[in-house]
Amino acid sequence: MELQPGREALVRVPVATLWSAPEAARPVDRPALAAAPDLPAWIAGMDTDQQVGECVLSQLVLGERVLVTDLRPDGWAHVVAMEQPAAKLDPRGYPGWLPAAHLTTGPADPTGAGPDGAAAALVVDATVTTLHAAPDGPVTLPGVVLGTRLAPAGRAVDGWRPVHAPGHADPLWVPEGDVVPLPTERPEAKEVLAVAERLRSLVYIWGGMSSHGIDCSGLVHLAWRRFGVTLPRDADDQARATTPLALGDERPGDLYFFARPGRRIHHVGIVSTEPHGDDRRMLNACYLQRRVVEERLSADREATLVGAHRI
């Protein structure tokens, strides 16, 4: 079945980038636009200013559901990312443009039972993994990232697990140790913090939502996605979807939100230690340092701290 406006589709590449407009893509973005995107090459080719170009809105991982709303003859599709809530932009999800070649209509239900009777999806727990055509065989999909959900396709064989992937008729194989069953119970906040901490030193990419490169709200969204919990995409929406706390009551795994007077929330970090008076620390994808860092809140951060929230 071909892609059609008004119908759902699935992301068929490990990471698809969502753009503000087709014309916003720059020459440096070619590796991300290829039919088989090369995210490491894309990120390596950018300077620090290009890493924060606002032409990138978000990213979607393999198997994410989208609603196709428009198709252009030049190969671009306008979509709504249904698993990235963005109430202020579209009640259906996060809107933007991506290459139609990054989508497929083929089925691959990551929540369905596999032939071995497994009731739950699998989720990638490795920072990055690779899907192969056969156990220890040729690479089919490199760069599959943390938090990607995969449908089981049978029992493990010699340390390899068969999975269904959108756009592939035959099962692909992932190292068994790189995937775990998708949790059915809500995680503790400290478990989510532990996942986010594994991304420490990861490069900051505006709109990044993967373990190749990430932004502040992307770090929060991805860490919770690993446990099957869907949070909004942007920091201000994340604040509206979570429960405010009195400052001093926050615990590791809660969230700090930041805004300048009269402006909307522009930054979020994950509380990394219990506060001691005015000494607060957080793990965050830092725009200024262009990295995921764990740090004490600076004077500027303290001045713009507008609240602590719990998920």
Disulfide bonds with the S-S distance in Angstrom:
none
